[in-house]
């Protein structure tokens, strides 16, 4: 313990001294403390912040994560040396720490500023494992499941043809740029859920469509769209008032009965297009169309079609409440 405290004291004392090196232009020494003693009472605010961040990311208790080493560095930008797609980084140098933790036999690298107010998990050797853990946690939260009920079927690298990771959504423009990433398939009770992920894990895009809804025109001048993914993510867009759209999840928007009803439709019906639009030629006519991407073979009758339209409209309203 004394050795660890002395080490931290030396670290603090030397942080203003001149020095060099990697991973960025550094004006204070890079000091590595190997195998420090675990325990939040002896940890600095930056270490505690890094531990908390990793614990929440891995969904793992902090006492199951071990501190391996800490290195004082000066990061080359406001993103603490971790570039993420679509994120602009300030170019100011930021003093901080590179902290290595170990959990379940795997090492994780975390970057912080000096105070721990900014924390970033760096990509590295265990990036795929971390992405899978993040996806499992996200799917479990979306559907109200326990993480233990979800298994990883595959995780394959791929180059997507656009910045939307190969998933087109209504009223969303995609830059046509090659984007490295991976396709991850998760499974729950025999049902598979596909996710597309950018290479560094900074963007996660659900890919298994369940339903799309489009409502345009009418006397009220509607311009609404809804995209529902089987994995529980919901994306809505009101192109008149909120062109950037709004995201939500089943867990936050639906009751248990509403979610069960939707799953019943997905299981029973196949891929069908439902059209409740006004007849052509009607003044101020409204377009109202749903595409259901079911796993079954049936086709809903008119009463069920009405129920599905009512369900989609209610979900849309919930999203914007």
Secondary structure, DSSP 4 states (H G I P E B T S, - for coil): -HHHHHHHHHHHHHTTS----TTS--SS---EEESPPP-TTTS-HHHHHHHHHHHHHHT--GGG-EEEEEEEEEESSTTTT---TT-----S-EEEEEEEEEETTEEEEEEEESSSSSEEEPP-TTHHHHHHHHHHHHHHHHHT--GGG-EEEEEEEEEESSTTTT---TT-------EEEEEEEEEETTEEEEEEEETTSS-EEE--EEEEEEEEETTTTEEEEEEEETTSEEEEEETTTEEEEEEEEHHHH--HHHHHHHHHHHHHB-EEEEE-PPPTT-TT-EEEEEEEE-SSSB---HHHHHHHHHHHHHHHHHHT-
